[in-house]
Amino acid sequence: HKSAGNAVEPDKVIKQSGAEIIRLWCASSNYFDDMRASDEILQRVMDGYRKLRNTARFALGNLHGFDPARDAVPIDQMQEIDRWALAELASMIESVKKSYEAYEFHAVMQTVTSFATVTLSARYFDIIKDRLYTYAPKNVERRSAQTALYQIVDALARILAPILAFTADEVWEHIPRGANADVPVPVHVATFPEAEHHDPALIPTWNRLFSVRELVLGELEKARTNKSIGSSLEAKVVIEPSEHDAELLQRYASQLRYLFI
């Protein structure tokens, strides 16, 4: 603060990092307590902003040539992990709506950032990369992933619009619409996304699968560290599950190589 001589000047931050960082810092701060700003805090805000922006960039980059009216896969024909991602999206939308209605903007940003960092980047995006990069453009499994990405980035733009005004509009402008060209522009006149709960039961099932995945990734990292393998694609994984997990892993046996990469 000024009297202590350690004030952070908004104009300086805007000149260095842009006004979106000030907006994000303000929304991420719990205004029920003292609101603090420092170079270190603003650096964390910038890191969070970069994560959100990169999340949108990944989705948009992989929607090249995708026309939602022509190419979207019906929900009952989508791959299960894509339906799981949409179930997580619906849960996130529901949580964010409650936080907005309670004016708890810091909770909005915590929920969205966790969704982008953990659910999407560390899990979903990591697993679907091969499908997006190597399958034929019109392959139904690739289209399934694109359908999920389309819904995810569309919802993120709407959710972030009240806080990251310019970034959300920039994302919105780059979402392919195809025959759906009547979608309102800019994003600020679009409606808030609805939480469509298609398969909520998938969330606990896939949480169990991801808990096994974390154990496998930990062992793969040890193998990389001691030079036993270079890439996880060189590894063969042998799992000795509990009886509780054996049935689940057997049911998803054909997908485990994708889950563990």
Backbone torsions as a table, in degrees:
resi	resn	phi	psi	omega
1	HIS	NA	167.4	-171.2
2	LYS	-61.4	-45.1	-174.9
3	SER	-64.2	-25.5	177.8
4	ALA	-89.3	-6.2	178.3
5	GLY	75.3	16.9	-177.9
6	ASN	-122.7	33.3	-178.2
7	ALA	-67.9	148.9	174.2
8	VAL	-103.8	119.5	-176.4
9	GLU	-84.2	120.4	179.4
10	PRO	-56.6	-40.3	-178.7
11	ASP	-60.3	-37.9	180.0
12	LYS	-68.4	-41.8	178.9
13	VAL	-63.8	-43.3	-179.9
14	ILE	-62.6	-40.7	-179.3
15	LYS	-65.4	-38.4	-177.2
16	GLN	-81.8	-40.3	-168.7
17	SER	-124.8	-12.2	-179.8
18	GLY	99.0	155.6	-176.7
19	ALA	-67.8	-24.6	-179.6
20	GLU	-61.3	-32.4	-180.0
21	ILE	-67.5	-39.1	176.2
22	ILE	-64.0	-44.7	178.9
23	ARG	-59.8	-45.0	-177.4
24	LEU	-68.3	-39.8	176.4
25	TRP	-59.7	-45.9	-178.4
26	CYS	-61.3	-46.1	-178.3
27	ALA	-70.2	-29.9	-177.1
28	SER	-81.6	-13.5	-178.1
29	SER	-86.2	137.2	177.9
30	ASN	-81.2	103.2	-174.2
31	TYR	-75.9	0.1	171.7
32	PHE	-76.2	-17.4	177.0
33	ASP	-115.4	-179.9	173.5
34	ASP	-62.0	137.2	179.0
35	MET	-97.5	120.2	-174.3
36	ARG	-109.9	145.0	176.1
37	ALA	-136.5	137.9	175.3
38	SER	-157.7	170.3	178.3
39	ASP	-59.4	-39.8	-179.1
40	GLU	-66.1	-44.4	179.6
41	ILE	-63.9	-44.1	-180.0
42	LEU	-66.4	-30.6	176.1
43	GLN	-66.1	-38.8	176.7
44	ARG	-65.7	-38.1	177.0
45	VAL	-62.6	-42.2	179.3
46	MET	-63.8	-38.6	177.9
47	ASP	-63.1	-41.6	178.0
48	GLY	-65.1	-40.3	178.3
49	TYR	-62.9	-43.5	-179.8
50	ARG	-62.0	-37.4	179.0
51	LYS	-65.0	-44.4	178.6
52	LEU	-63.4	-42.8	-179.0
53	ARG	-66.1	-41.7	179.5
54	ASN	-67.3	-32.8	176.0
55	THR	-61.3	-47.7	178.8
56	ALA	-64.6	-39.0	-178.6
57	ARG	-64.5	-40.7	179.0
58	PHE	-61.8	-46.8	-178.8
59	ALA	-62.7	-47.3	-178.1
60	LEU	-65.2	-39.8	-179.9
61	GLY	-62.6	-31.1	-178.4
62	ASN	-94.3	7.3	175.7
63	LEU	-104.0	9.8	179.0
64	HIS	-58.8	126.4	179.2
65	GLY	81.3	3.5	-177.9
66	PHE	-91.5	125.7	175.5
67	ASP	-112.2	109.7	-175.3
68	PRO	-57.8	-33.5	-179.5
69	ALA	-71.1	-31.8	-175.9
70	ARG	-96.9	-37.2	-166.9
71	ASP	-107.7	-12.3	-177.1
72	ALA	-62.1	139.5	179.9
73	VAL	-95.1	132.6	177.6
74	PRO	-56.9	146.9	-174.5
75	ILE	-55.6	-37.1	-177.5
76	ASP	-76.7	-6.1	178.2
77	GLN	-110.1	-0.2	-179.1
78	MET	-76.2	155.5	174.2
79	GLN	-62.4	148.5	-173.6
80	GLU	-62.4	-37.8	-178.8
81	ILE	-67.5	-29.1	175.9
82	ASP	-70.4	-37.3	176.5
83	ARG	-68.9	-34.6	175.1
84	TRP	-61.7	-43.3	179.8
85	ALA	-61.0	-38.7	178.5
86	LEU	-71.4	-31.5	175.2
87	ALA	-65.8	-41.3	176.8
88	GLU	-66.1	-37.4	177.3
89	LEU	-61.0	-45.6	179.8
90	ALA	-61.0	-41.9	178.7
91	SER	-63.1	-41.3	179.1
92	MET	-65.0	-43.8	179.8
93	ILE	-59.5	-43.9	-179.3
94	GLU	-61.6	-44.3	-179.9
95	SER	-66.0	-42.8	-178.8
96	VAL	-65.1	-39.8	179.0
97	LYS	-58.5	-45.4	179.7
98	LYS	-61.7	-39.4	-179.9
99	SER	-68.2	-41.1	176.5
100	TYR	-60.8	-45.2	-178.1
101	GLU	-64.3	-27.1	178.0
102	ALA	-92.4	4.3	-178.2
103	TYR	59.9	28.6	177.2
104	GLU	-98.5	76.3	-173.2
105	PHE	-67.6	-30.3	177.2
106	HIS	-64.7	-33.3	177.3
107	ALA	-70.4	-34.8	174.9
108	VAL	-57.2	-50.5	-175.7
109	MET	-69.0	-35.7	176.7
110	GLN	-62.1	-43.1	-178.4
111	THR	-67.2	-45.8	-178.5
112	VAL	-66.5	-42.1	-179.3
113	THR	-65.2	-41.1	177.1
114	SER	-63.0	-41.5	178.1
115	PHE	-60.9	-44.7	-179.0
116	ALA	-68.9	-40.1	-173.1
117	THR	-80.0	-47.9	-174.1
118	VAL	-91.8	-60.4	-174.6
119	THR	-61.4	-46.6	-174.9
120	LEU	-88.2	-65.1	-171.0
121	SER	-64.9	-50.8	-174.7
122	ALA	-76.9	-22.1	-175.9
123	ARG	-117.7	-74.5	-168.8
124	TYR	-62.7	-53.0	-178.1
125	PHE	-60.9	-39.9	-178.6
126	ASP	-59.2	-37.3	-174.8
127	ILE	-83.2	-34.7	-175.1
128	ILE	-88.7	-3.5	-177.8
129	LYS	-54.7	-48.7	-177.9
130	ASP	-59.3	-42.3	-179.8
131	ARG	-63.2	-40.6	-178.8
132	LEU	-72.4	-36.8	-172.9
133	TYR	-86.7	-28.5	-169.6
134	THR	-114.9	-18.1	-179.9
135	TYR	-78.7	155.5	178.5
136	ALA	-57.8	145.6	-175.3
137	PRO	-51.3	-37.8	-176.1
138	LYS	-99.8	8.1	178.3
139	ASN	-58.5	134.2	-173.8
140	VAL	-63.7	-30.8	178.5
141	GLU	-70.5	-36.6	175.6
142	ARG	-68.8	-42.5	178.0
143	ARG	-62.0	-33.4	177.9
144	SER	-61.3	-45.9	178.3
145	ALA	-64.6	-41.0	179.3
146	GLN	-64.3	-36.3	177.7
147	THR	-60.7	-43.7	178.1
148	ALA	-65.6	-44.0	179.8
149	LEU	-60.8	-39.8	179.4
150	TYR	-60.7	-47.5	-179.1
151	GLN	-67.2	-35.8	-179.0
152	ILE	-66.7	-50.5	-175.8
153	VAL	-70.7	-32.0	175.4
154	ASP	-62.6	-45.3	-179.9
155	ALA	-67.5	-40.9	-179.6
156	LEU	-61.4	-41.4	179.7
157	ALA	-61.9	-42.5	-179.6
158	ARG	-66.9	-41.2	-177.8
159	ILE	-67.0	-39.6	-175.2
160	LEU	-85.2	-10.7	-175.4
161	ALA	-54.9	-40.9	-179.6
162	PRO	-67.7	-19.3	-175.1
163	ILE	-107.8	-56.6	179.7
164	LEU	-100.0	76.5	-169.2
165	ALA	-59.0	-47.1	-176.3
166	PHE	-76.9	-42.2	-178.5
167	THR	-63.0	-44.6	179.9
168	ALA	-61.7	-39.8	179.6
169	ASP	-68.6	-36.8	177.4
170	GLU	-63.9	-43.9	177.2
171	VAL	-62.1	-46.5	-177.6
172	TRP	-56.6	-41.5	-177.9
173	GLU	-66.1	-23.7	-175.9
174	HIS	-100.6	0.0	176.0
175	ILE	-74.2	123.4	-179.5
176	PRO	-66.4	133.0	-177.8
177	ARG	-112.6	-31.2	179.7
178	GLY	57.7	-125.1	-178.7
179	ALA	-71.6	-10.8	178.3
180	ASN	-91.0	38.4	-173.8
181	ALA	-69.3	-7.0	-179.1
182	ASP	-85.6	7.3	176.5
183	VAL	-63.3	135.3	-174.7
184	PRO	-62.6	143.4	175.8
185	VAL	-127.4	134.0	-0.8
186	PRO	-79.3	-176.9	-178.9
187	VAL	-61.7	-24.3	-174.5
188	HIS	-71.3	-8.4	173.5
189	VAL	-109.6	6.0	175.0
190	ALA	-84.6	159.0	178.8
191	THR	-82.5	161.2	177.3
192	PHE	-69.7	145.7	-178.5
193	PRO	-66.4	149.4	177.1
194	GLU	-95.8	143.6	177.4
195	ALA	-83.5	103.3	-179.6
196	GLU	-97.2	103.8	-176.9
197	HIS	-88.1	94.9	178.9
198	HIS	-86.2	-49.2	-174.8
199	ASP	-135.8	64.2	-178.3
200	PRO	-61.6	-26.0	-179.5
201	ALA	-67.3	-16.7	178.9
202	LEU	-68.6	-26.3	-174.5
203	ILE	-62.8	-53.1	178.7
204	PRO	-64.0	-34.6	178.9
205	THR	-61.9	-49.1	-178.4
206	TRP	-73.9	-25.2	173.1
207	ASN	-62.0	-38.7	176.0
208	ARG	-65.4	-42.2	178.5
209	LEU	-63.7	-39.9	-179.9
210	PHE	-70.1	-27.7	176.2
211	SER	-67.2	-36.7	174.3
212	VAL	-68.1	-40.8	179.7
213	ARG	-57.4	-42.2	-179.7
214	GLU	-60.0	-40.5	178.0
215	LEU	-64.4	-42.5	-179.8
216	VAL	-64.9	-45.5	-179.4
217	LEU	-62.2	-34.5	177.2
218	GLY	-63.8	-41.6	178.2
219	GLU	-68.9	-38.1	178.1
220	LEU	-64.0	-38.1	179.0
221	GLU	-65.5	-39.1	176.0
222	LYS	-61.7	-41.8	-179.9
223	ALA	-65.3	-35.8	177.2
224	ARG	-68.7	-39.9	-178.3
225	THR	-63.2	-41.2	179.9
226	ASN	-90.2	14.8	173.0
227	LYS	67.1	18.6	176.3
228	SER	-68.4	-33.9	176.9
229	ILE	-136.3	160.2	174.2
230	GLY	-97.9	-49.2	-179.9
231	SER	-121.8	154.2	178.3
232	SER	-63.9	-21.6	179.1
233	LEU	-68.5	-15.1	178.2
234	GLU	-86.6	-7.4	-170.5
235	ALA	-92.5	152.0	167.6
236	LYS	-115.7	126.9	-175.4
237	VAL	-105.5	127.3	175.5
238	VAL	-111.4	122.0	-177.3
239	ILE	-111.3	133.1	174.2
240	GLU	-113.6	85.1	-172.5
241	PRO	-81.0	161.3	169.8
242	SER	-69.0	165.3	179.2
243	GLU	-61.6	-33.5	-179.7
244	HIS	-62.2	-41.5	-177.3
245	ASP	-88.3	-20.7	-175.0
246	ALA	-58.5	-45.5	-178.6
247	GLU	-62.9	-41.7	180.0
248	LEU	-64.4	-47.2	-177.7
249	LEU	-66.4	-35.1	177.0
250	GLN	-64.7	-38.9	-179.1
251	ARG	-65.5	-32.1	-178.3
252	TYR	-107.2	20.6	-174.2
253	ALA	-54.0	-40.8	-176.2
254	SER	-69.8	-16.7	-177.1
255	GLN	-103.2	-7.1	-173.5
256	LEU	-63.5	-34.6	-179.1
257	ARG	-63.9	-31.3	176.2
258	TYR	-76.2	-40.0	-178.3
259	LEU	-63.3	-41.0	-178.6
260	PHE	-90.6	-8.0	-176.4
261	ILE	55.3	NA	NA
